[in-house]
Amino acid sequence: MSDFTIKDVVKALDVDRGRFADWISRKYIKASIPSGGQGRASLFTRYDIILAGLFKKLVEYGFDRDKSAEAVADLTIRGYNVDKISWASFGIISDKKEPKGYHLYSWYSYDPPDTGDLRGHPDKKEVTFTMDNLDIMLLVNFRKIRNEIDGRLAKL
């Protein structure tokens, strides 16, 4: 099965259907095949679901939904292969000039690990910083998110 319905995605992510519908309506989560109108279901690929799983994890850790969605969208923009990512790293630097009060930076490590790729959000410019600048650093086991989702999808 290559396309999944909202019902499938909700099961795979173990998330409330209303919450997931809210994420879609606010455009935090996108379907590869959007609803074509009344009575037509949106369809999601495995890739979409894995990205939604990362979004869910960031929100659960207390990140702002807008910033979380930007970080997940950037993963797509930069063309990362979700089947090879082992770790997702997120760094936060406080910035009172920023509307949300902080910048969220992300980089991803492939398995086998490489040096990763660091880019800033939301302006997508290359960013250089030292560990002294970081207020918080979160290392997410991307492989675990992917494997949990794959396990749930296999049971559908």
VOTORZA-250748 format. One record per residue: residue number from 0; residue in three letters; z, x, y of N, C-alpha, C in turn. Coordinates in steps of 0.02 Angstrom, whole numbers, plus 32768, in hexadecimal, padded with zeros to 4 digits. Atoms other than C-alpha are relative to their C-alpha. Layout:
<pts>
NUM; ala; Z; X; Y; Z; X; Y; Z; X; Y
...
</pts>
This chain:
<pts>
0; met; 8000; 802B; 7FC5; 8000; 8000; 8000; 8000; 802D; 803E
1; ser; 8004; 7FD5; 7FC4; 7FCE; 804D; 80A7; 8018; 7FDC; 803F
2; asp; 7FE9; 8026; 7FC6; 7FFC; 7FC2; 8121; 803C; 7FD6; 7FED
3; phe; 7FC1; 8023; 800D; 80A7; 7F72; 812F; 800D; 7FCD; 8037
4; thr; 7FEF; 8034; 7FD0; 80E2; 7ED3; 8184; 8044; 800F; 801F
5; ile; 7FBE; 7FF8; 7FE0; 8179; 7EC2; 81F6; 8037; 7FF6; 7FCC
6; lys; 7FCE; 800C; 8034; 81D9; 7E7D; 8161; 800B; 803F; 7FD6
7; asp; 7FFB; 7FC2; 8026; 81B3; 7F1D; 8100; 8024; 8036; 8029
8; val; 7FE4; 7FCC; 7FD5; 81E1; 7F8D; 8193; 804A; 7FF6; 8009
9; val; 7FB9; 800F; 7FF7; 8287; 7F36; 81AF; 8028; 8016; 7FC2
10; lys; 7FDF; 7FEB; 803E; 82B4; 7F55; 80F8; 8001; 804C; 7FFB
11; ala; 8004; 7FB7; 8006; 8279; 800A; 80FD; 802F; 8024; 8031
12; leu; 7FD5; 7FE1; 7FCD; 82DE; 802F; 819B; 8048; 7FE8; 7FFB
13; asp; 7FBE; 801E; 8004; 8374; 7FC5; 816A; 8019; 7FEE; 8046
14; val; 7FF1; 8014; 7FBC; 8374; 7F77; 8217; 7FF7; 7FB4; 8006
15; asp; 8004; 8048; 7FF3; 838D; 7EC5; 8256; 7FBB; 7FEE; 801B
16; arg; 8044; 8015; 7FEB; 82E8; 7E68; 826D; 7FFC; 7FF3; 804B
17; gly; 7FFF; 800D; 7FB8; 8317; 7E2E; 831C; 8001; 803F; 802A
18; arg; 7FFC; 7FC0; 7FDD; 8343; 7EDD; 8352; 7FBC; 8023; 7FFE
19; phe; 8041; 7FE0; 8007; 829E; 7F20; 830E; 7FCC; 7FDC; 802B
20; ala; 802E; 8027; 7FD6; 823D; 7E93; 8364; 8009; 8012; 804A
21; asp; 7FF2; 7FEC; 7FBB; 8293; 7EC4; 8407; 7FE1; 8044; 800F
22; trp; 801D; 7FBE; 7FF7; 825D; 7F79; 83F0; 7FB4; 7FFB; 8008
23; ile; 8049; 8009; 7FFB; 81A9; 7F3F; 83D7; 7FEE; 7FE1; 8044
24; ser; 8010; 8022; 7FC1; 81AA; 7EC9; 846D; 800A; 802D; 803C
25; arg; 7FF4; 7FD1; 7FC9; 81EE; 7F54; 84DC; 7FD4; 803F; 7FFA
26; lys; 8030; 7FCA; 800B; 8168; 7FCA; 8496; 8021; 8043; 7FEE
27; tyr; 7FE0; 7FC3; 8019; 81E4; 8047; 844E; 7FE0; 8014; 7FBE
28; ile; 801F; 7FF7; 8041; 8190; 8031; 83A5; 7FBB; 7FE1; 8003
29; lys; 8045; 801A; 7FFF; 80D5; 801A; 838C; 7FE5; 7FFC; 7FB9
30; ala; 8023; 8008; 8040; 8071; 7FDA; 82FA; 7FBA; 801E; 8005
31; ser; 8045; 7FE5; 8000; 7FCF; 8030; 82C9; 7FCE; 7FC8; 8009
32; ile; 802B; 803A; 7FF8; 7F82; 7F83; 82BD; 8029; 7FC9; 8021
33; pro; 7FD8; 8032; 7FDC; 7FD0; 7F16; 8345; 7FEB; 7FB9; 7FEF
34; ser; 800E; 8047; 800A; 7FDA; 7E5B; 8335; 7FC4; 7FEC; 802A
35; gly; 803B; 8016; 7FDD; 7F35; 7E0D; 8363; 800A; 7FBE; 8024
36; gly; 7FF3; 8040; 7FE0; 7F89; 7D74; 83AB; 802A; 7FD4; 7FD4
37; gln; 7FD8; 8031; 8023; 7FDF; 7CD8; 836E; 7FED; 7FFD; 7FB6
38; gly; 800C; 8007; 8047; 7FF1; 7CD5; 82B2; 7FE5; 803F; 7FDD
39; arg; 8019; 7FC2; 801E; 7FB3; 7D88; 8296; 8037; 8034; 8002
40; ala; 7FC9; 7FD0; 8005; 8031; 7E06; 825A; 7FEC; 8046; 8015
41; ser; 8009; 7FB8; 7FF4; 8042; 7EB7; 829A; 8006; 8023; 7FBD
42; leu; 7FFC; 7FD8; 803D; 8027; 7F38; 8212; 8013; 8048; 8012
43; phe; 7FE5; 7FBE; 7FF4; 8081; 7FDE; 8208; 7FEC; 802E; 7FC7
44; thr; 800D; 7FCE; 8033; 8052; 807D; 81AD; 8042; 8023; 7FEF
45; arg; 7FC6; 7FD8; 8012; 80CD; 80EE; 8155; 8014; 802E; 803A
46; tyr; 7FF4; 7FD5; 7FC6; 80BB; 8164; 81E9; 8026; 7FDA; 8037
47; asp; 7FDE; 802A; 7FCD; 80ED; 80D8; 8262; 8049; 7FF6; 7FEE
48; ile; 7FBC; 8010; 8017; 8186; 80B1; 81F8; 802D; 803E; 8005
49; ile; 7FD9; 7FC2; 7FFC; 81BF; 8166; 81F0; 8012; 800E; 8049
50; leu; 7FF1; 7FF7; 7FB9; 81B1; 8174; 82AE; 8035; 7FCE; 8018
51; ala; 7FCE; 8032; 7FEE; 8213; 80D2; 82BF; 8044; 8014; 7FE4
52; gly; 7FC1; 7FE8; 801D; 8297; 811E; 824C; 8020; 8036; 802B
53; leu; 7FE6; 7FCD; 7FD2; 82A8; 81B3; 82C1; 801A; 7FE0; 8040
54; phe; 7FE9; 8025; 7FC4; 82B4; 813E; 8357; 8044; 7FE0; 7FF2
55; lys; 7FC2; 8021; 8012; 833C; 80DB; 82FF; 803A; 8032; 7FFE
56; lys; 7FCC; 7FCD; 8006; 839E; 817A; 82D9; 8016; 8019; 8045
57; leu; 7FEE; 7FE9; 7FBD; 8397; 81B5; 838E; 8029; 7FCC; 8025
58; val; 7FDB; 8036; 7FDF; 83D1; 810C; 83CE; 8046; 7FFA; 7FE2
59; glu; 7FBE; 8002; 8020; 845F; 810B; 834E; 802E; 8037; 8019
60; tyr; 7FD9; 7FC8; 7FE6; 8497; 81B3; 8393; 8010; 7FF8; 804A
61; gly; 7FEE; 800F; 7FBB; 84A2; 8165; 8440; 7FCE; 8014; 8035
62; phe; 8033; 7FF0; 7FCF; 8402; 819F; 8491; 7FE3; 7FC0; 801E
63; asp; 8021; 8037; 7FDD; 83B1; 812C; 850F; 7FBF; 7FEE; 7FDA
64; arg; 803C; 8015; 8025; 8325; 80C5; 84BF; 7FC0; 8019; 8020
65; asp; 803D; 7FE7; 7FE0; 82A5; 80F8; 8542; 7FF4; 804A; 7FF0
66; lys; 8006; 7FB8; 800F; 82C8; 81B2; 8527; 7FF0; 800A; 7FB7
67; ser; 800E; 7FFA; 8048; 82C9; 819B; 846B; 7FB7; 7FF0; 7FF1
68; ala; 8046; 8013; 800A; 8221; 8143; 8470; 7FD1; 8036; 801A
69; glu; 8029; 7FC9; 7FE6; 81D9; 81D0; 84DC; 7FFE; 803A; 7FCF
70; ala; 7FFD; 7FC8; 8030; 8214; 8253; 845F; 7FD7; 7FF1; 7FC2
71; val; 8026; 8013; 803B; 81C8; 81F4; 83CD; 7FB5; 7FFE; 800F
72; ala; 8047; 8002; 7FEC; 8124; 81D6; 842A; 7FE4; 8047; 8007
73; asp; 8017; 7FBB; 7FF7; 811A; 828F; 8453; 7FF0; 8021; 7FBD
74; leu; 800E; 7FE6; 8043; 8121; 82B8; 8399; 7FB9; 7FED; 7FEC
75; thr; 8043; 8018; 800F; 8082; 8251; 8385; 7FCC; 8023; 802C
76; ile; 802F; 7FE2; 7FD1; 802E; 8297; 8421; 7FF0; 8048; 7FEC
77; arg; 800A; 7FBA; 8013; 8047; 8349; 83E2; 7FE5; 8008; 7FB9
78; gly; 8021; 7FFE; 8041; 8001; 831B; 8337; 8027; 801F; 7FC8
79; tyr; 7FD8; 7FE5; 8037; 8091; 834E; 82C8; 7FF3; 7FDA; 7FBF
80; asn; 8008; 801D; 8043; 807E; 832F; 820E; 8046; 7FEC; 7FE8
81; val; 7FBD; 8017; 8012; 8115; 82C2; 81E1; 8013; 8012; 7FB8
82; asp; 7FF1; 7FED; 8045; 8106; 82F7; 812B; 8018; 8049; 7FFA
83; lys; 7FEB; 7FBA; 8003; 812A; 83AD; 8157; 803D; 800F; 802B
84; ile; 7FC6; 7FF3; 7FD5; 81B4; 839B; 81DA; 803F; 7FFD; 7FD6
85; ser; 7FC0; 8001; 8024; 825D; 83CA; 8195; 8039; 7FF0; 8030
86; trp; 7FC9; 800A; 7FCF; 82CA; 83C9; 8233; 7FE3; 7FEC; 8043
87; ala; 8010; 8014; 7FBB; 82BE; 8372; 82DB; 803C; 8014; 802A
88; ser; 7FCA; 7FE8; 7FD4; 8323; 83C3; 8366; 7FF8; 7FE1; 8044
89; phe; 8000; 8020; 7FBE; 8353; 8370; 8409; 8035; 8021; 802B
90; gly; 7FD1; 7FE3; 7FD0; 83A2; 83C3; 849F; 8003; 7FD5; 803E
91; ile; 7FF6; 8029; 7FC4; 83EB; 836A; 8534; 801A; 802D; 8038
92; ile; 7FE9; 7FDE; 7FC4; 83FC; 83B3; 85E2; 800C; 7FCB; 8035
93; ser; 7FEE; 8030; 7FCB; 8457; 834C; 8665; 7FD8; 800E; 803F
94; asp; 8025; 7FFA; 7FC1; 83F5; 832B; 8704; 800B; 7FC0; 8027
95; lys; 7FEF; 803C; 7FD9; 8439; 82B4; 8787; 7FC3; 7FE4; 8025
96; lys; 803D; 8018; 7FDE; 838B; 82A8; 87D6; 7FD5; 7FD5; 7FD1
97; glu; 8026; 8024; 8033; 8345; 8261; 8734; 801B; 7FB8; 7FFD
98; pro; 7FE9; 8046; 8001; 834B; 81A0; 872D; 8035; 7FF1; 7FCA
99; lys; 7FD0; 800C; 8036; 83A9; 81A3; 8686; 803A; 8032; 8001
100; gly; 7FC9; 7FCF; 7FFA; 8416; 8237; 86BA; 7FF9; 803D; 7FD4
101; tyr; 8009; 7FC6; 802B; 83D0; 82B3; 863D; 7FB7; 8007; 7FEB
102; his; 8041; 7FF3; 801F; 8335; 8302; 85F2; 800C; 8007; 7FB5
103; leu; 7FFD; 7FF9; 8049; 8317; 82F6; 8537; 7FC5; 802B; 7FEB
104; tyr; 8033; 7FD2; 8017; 82B9; 8388; 84EC; 7FFE; 7FFE; 7FB4
105; ser; 8004; 8003; 8049; 8278; 838A; 843B; 7FD4; 8039; 7FE5
106; trp; 802B; 7FD2; 8024; 8231; 8405; 83C0; 800B; 7FF3; 7FB6
107; tyr; 8001; 8012; 8047; 8208; 83F7; 8308; 7FF2; 803E; 7FD7
108; ser; 800A; 7FC7; 802C; 8210; 8473; 827A; 7FDF; 7FE7; 7FC0
109; tyr; 8023; 8010; 803E; 8198; 846F; 81E9; 8025; 8020; 7FC5
110; asp; 7FE5; 7FE4; 803E; 81C9; 8490; 8136; 7FC6; 8021; 7FDD
111; pro; 7FCA; 7FD1; 7FEF; 81C1; 8522; 811D; 8007; 8007; 804B
112; pro; 7FF2; 7FFE; 7FB8; 8213; 853C; 81C6; 7FD2; 802F; 8026
113; asp; 8023; 7FD4; 7FD2; 81B2; 8584; 8256; 802A; 8003; 8040
114; thr; 7FD9; 7FF9; 7FC3; 81E5; 85A4; 8308; 8006; 7FBE; 8025
115; gly; 7FFC; 8040; 7FDD; 81CD; 84EE; 833A; 7FD3; 7FFF; 803D
116; asp; 802A; 800A; 7FC5; 8179; 84AE; 83D6; 802A; 7FDA; 8032
117; leu; 7FD3; 801E; 7FCF; 81DB; 8487; 8472; 7FD8; 7FE5; 803B
118; arg; 8020; 801E; 7FC6; 819E; 8410; 84F7; 8033; 7FD1; 8021
119; gly; 7FD2; 802A; 7FDB; 81F7; 83AE; 857D; 7FE9; 7FB8; 8004
120; his; 800D; 8046; 7FF5; 8201; 82F6; 859D; 801C; 7FEE; 8044
121; pro; 803A; 8029; 800F; 81CA; 828E; 85F9; 7FBE; 801D; 8019
122; asp; 803E; 7FE7; 7FE0; 814D; 82FC; 8655; 7FD3; 8028; 7FD2
123; lys; 8027; 7FDE; 8034; 8110; 8355; 85B8; 7FEB; 8047; 8014
124; lys; 800F; 7FBB; 7FEE; 810F; 83FF; 860E; 8025; 802F; 7FD0
125; glu; 7FDD; 7FCD; 8027; 813C; 849D; 85B0; 8043; 800D; 8021
126; val; 7FBD; 7FF5; 7FE5; 81F4; 84BD; 85C4; 801F; 803D; 7FE0
127; thr; 7FDB; 7FC8; 8019; 8257; 855B; 85B3; 8048; 7FF7; 8017
128; phe; 7FBA; 8004; 7FEC; 8313; 8553; 85B0; 8029; 802B; 7FD0
129; thr; 7FD3; 7FDA; 802A; 83A5; 85B2; 856A; 8033; 7FD0; 7FE2
130; met; 7FCD; 802A; 801E; 842D; 856E; 84FB; 8037; 7FF0; 8032
131; asp; 7FCD; 800C; 7FCD; 849F; 857B; 8592; 7FF1; 7FC1; 8029
132; asn; 8013; 803C; 7FDB; 843D; 84ED; 85E5; 800F; 7FBF; 7FDA
133; leu; 7FF8; 803C; 8028; 8454; 8474; 8555; 8046; 7FE4; 8005
134; asp; 7FBF; 8023; 8001; 84DE; 83F3; 8562; 8010; 7FEB; 7FB8
135; ile; 7FF9; 8018; 8044; 84C2; 83AD; 84B3; 7FC3; 8016; 7FD9
136; met; 8038; 7FF4; 802C; 8456; 83E1; 8422; 800B; 7FDA; 7FBF
137; leu; 7FFC; 8028; 803D; 8433; 836E; 8390; 7FC9; 8017; 7FD1
138; leu; 8030; 7FED; 8033; 83E0; 83A7; 82F0; 7FFE; 7FC7; 7FCD
139; val; 8008; 8039; 802C; 839B; 8316; 828A; 7FD9; 8015; 7FC1
140; asn; 8021; 7FF1; 803F; 836D; 8328; 81D3; 7FC6; 7FCF; 7FF7
141; phe; 803C; 802B; 8001; 82BD; 82E0; 81E1; 7FEB; 7FF2; 7FB8
142; arg; 8013; 8008; 8046; 829B; 82FC; 8129; 8028; 7FC7; 7FDF
143; lys; 7FD6; 8034; 801C; 832E; 828B; 80FD; 7FEA; 7FBA; 8017
144; ile; 8019; 8040; 7FE6; 82EE; 81FF; 816E; 7FC1; 7FEC; 7FDA
145; arg; 8040; 800D; 8023; 8241; 820D; 8120; 800B; 7FEC; 7FB8
146; asn; 7FF4; 800E; 8046; 8284; 8210; 806E; 8022; 7FBC; 7FF5
147; glu; 7FDF; 8041; 8006; 82F6; 8179; 8089; 7FCE; 7FC8; 800B
148; ile; 8032; 8033; 7FF2; 8267; 8115; 80D3; 7FCE; 7FFC; 7FC6
149; asp; 802E; 8000; 8038; 81F0; 8149; 8048; 801F; 7FDE; 7FC3
150; gly; 7FDE; 8020; 8038; 8271; 8114; 7FC7; 8002; 7FB5; 8007
151; arg; 7FFD; 8049; 7FF5; 8284; 8068; 8015; 7FBA; 7FE1; 7FFC
152; leu; 8044; 8019; 8003; 81C7; 8053; 8028; 7FE8; 7FFB; 7FB8
153; ala; 8015; 8001; 8046; 81AF; 807D; 7F70; 801B; 7FC4; 7FDB
154; lys; 7FE2; 803A; 8020; 821F; 7FEB; 7F42; 7FE1; 7FBD; 8016
155; leu; 801F; 803E; 7FE8; 81B6; 7F6B; 7FA2; 7FCC; 7FE6; 7FD0
</pts>
